[in-house]
Amino acid sequence: MSKVQLDDLTPNNLGMLKRINSVVLPTSYTDSFYTEALTVGQLAKLAYYNEIPVGAIRCCLEVAPEHTKPSRIYIMTIAVLSPYRENGIGGMLLDHIERYAAETFVPELSVHALTDDTEVIEWYKKRGFEIVDEVKGYYKRLTPAKDAYLMVKKLKKDQ
């Protein structure tokens, strides 16, 4: 029987976050993205399958101008290596962030998804996310630039 576990991001395993993202995601991220990932605590996690790093999530807190406390957690990246995708690992990573949001009273999660990636869009919809906006040319580092949907999940107060 396989075992999936989540672990904190550390300087010693930061390279795994970089590697997983580079293999799975269509865009690259700056060194500062990864350096800052070490400072966000529970908002960055690695997922291990039988002690092999196979997935990761990196989020940040967003504060709306009219608020003084975080108004949402933005999912910057979530990635699972393709051979491990049917093991619930992405769901575990997302569940972790939802629990953290509930514990810290953050009312919603958000993410951008490529408009032409129907598999990812459906994955988020099954987990309660809704499309709230379309952003033309959001993924500027892709050639040509690609559009994205902004997807939001409002969390229940009793979660």
VOGU-3710 file (C-alpha; in Angstrom, 3 decimals, decimal comma):
1> mskvqlddlt> 0,000/0,000/0,000  1,345/3,420/-0,922  1,723/6,246/1,492  1,301/9,908/0,612  2,495/12,585/2,994  2,994/16,328/2,888  6,133/18,002/4,155  7,359/21,530/4,757  9,552/23,288/2,251  13,156/23,716/3,428
11> pnnlgmlkri> 16,421/24,902/1,856  17,354/21,215/1,507  14,296/20,268/-0,567  13,654/23,554/-2,392  15,212/22,069/-5,510  12,388/19,507/-5,643  9,785/22,288/-5,879  11,767/23,785/-8,768  12,101/20,435/-10,501  8,442/19,433/-10,141
21> nsvvlptsyt> 7,278/22,836/-11,402  9,686/22,761/-14,347  8,476/19,317/-15,430  4,730/19,885/-14,970  3,954/23,558/-15,532  4,043/25,384/-18,879  5,861/28,446/-17,564  9,020/29,063/-15,564  9,434/30,969/-12,323  12,125/33,319/-11,067
31> dsfytealtv> 14,692/32,500/-8,421  12,954/34,985/-6,106  9,705/32,984/-6,460  11,533/29,987/-5,001  13,507/31,922/-2,383  10,279/33,531/-1,137  8,638/30,092/-1,015  10,824/29,376/2,018  9,168/32,265/3,899  5,470/31,391/3,476
41> gqlaklayyn> 5,222/28,550/6,001  2,133/26,382/5,488  1,437/27,990/2,103  4,153/25,873/0,449  4,262/22,088/0,707  5,833/19,133/-1,020  3,926/15,896/-1,491  5,752/12,586/-1,203  4,562/9,245/-2,537  6,422/6,411/-0,805
51> eipvgaircc> 9,054/8,994/0,199  9,515/10,199/-3,412  8,728/13,890/-4,017  5,984/13,929/-6,659  3,920/17,080/-6,067  4,015/20,581/-4,672  1,925/23,644/-3,954  3,008/27,267/-3,505  0,546/29,937/-2,434  0,515/33,464/-1,076
61> levapehtkp> -1,845/35,602/0,957  -3,600/38,456/-0,798  -4,994/41,468/1,006  -7,634/43,513/-0,802  -7,072/47,290/-0,520  -10,237/47,699/1,555  -9,186/45,017/4,065  -6,605/44,882/6,811  -6,399/41,091/6,966  -5,897/38,554/4,154
71> sriyimtiav> -8,933/38,299/1,904  -7,808/35,233/-0,040  -5,122/32,657/-0,561  -3,841/32,714/-4,115  -2,601/29,388/-5,478  0,500/30,375/-7,419  1,449/26,830/-8,442  0,140/23,359/-7,827  1,770/20,478/-9,657  1,832/16,694/-9,518
81> lspyrengig> 4,060/14,541/-11,711  1,866/12,821/-14,312  2,491/9,173/-13,247  1,124/10,040/-9,773  -1,947/12,094/-10,715  -4,587/9,468/-9,989  -3,562/9,089/-6,351  -5,369/12,104/-4,870  -2,146/14,014/-4,303  -3,355/17,275/-5,845
91> gmlldhiery> -6,493/17,011/-3,746  -4,405/16,496/-0,603  -2,364/19,599/-1,382  -5,516/21,639/-1,986  -7,196/20,231/1,150  -4,181/21,310/3,191  -4,519/24,885/1,909  -8,273/24,880/2,568  -7,692/23,741/6,165  -5,063/26,439/6,611
101> aaetfvpels> -7,499/29,032/5,221  -10,175/27,901/7,677  -7,739/27,999/10,617  -6,617/31,519/9,706  -10,101/32,807/8,766  -9,260/33,490/5,127  -12,610/33,411/3,278  -11,591/32,307/-0,215  -9,040/30,702/-2,502  -8,165/31,798/-6,021
111> vhaltddtev> -6,122/30,492/-8,934  -5,475/31,253/-12,595  -5,946/28,431/-15,103  -5,152/28,386/-18,811  -8,426/28,878/-20,696  -7,603/25,999/-23,041  -6,681/23,514/-20,287  -10,081/21,906/-19,825  -8,695/19,113/-17,614  -7,361/21,589/-15,046
121> iewykkrgfe> -10,483/23,767/-15,214  -12,713/20,744/-14,594  -10,462/19,602/-11,727  -10,940/22,940/-9,975  -14,679/23,048/-10,727  -15,116/19,621/-9,106  -13,516/21,103/-6,013  -15,905/24,054/-5,819  -14,062/26,724/-7,811  -15,980/28,975/-10,181
131> ivdevkgyyk> -14,730/31,036/-13,103  -15,125/34,715/-12,203  -13,058/36,442/-14,900  -11,036/35,912/-18,046  -7,650/37,612/-18,268  -6,351/38,086/-21,809  -2,613/37,475/-22,180  -2,197/36,510/-18,506  0,605/34,029/-19,216  3,022/36,489/-20,822
141> rltpakdayl> 6,001/34,134/-20,589  4,323/31,653/-22,921  4,828/32,194/-26,639  2,402/33,318/-27,773  0,936/34,743/-24,557  -2,041/32,728/-23,341  -5,297/33,693/-21,668  -6,347/32,529/-18,213  -9,502/32,190/-16,187  -9,476/33,532/-12,663
151> mvkklkkdq> -11,192/30,880/-10,573  -12,378/31,447/-7,012  -13,671/29,208/-4,257  -15,541/30,861/-1,420  -15,031/28,901/1,775  -17,823/28,111/4,187  -17,654/29,877/7,514  -17,906/26,588/9,443  -15,158/24,828/7,528
//
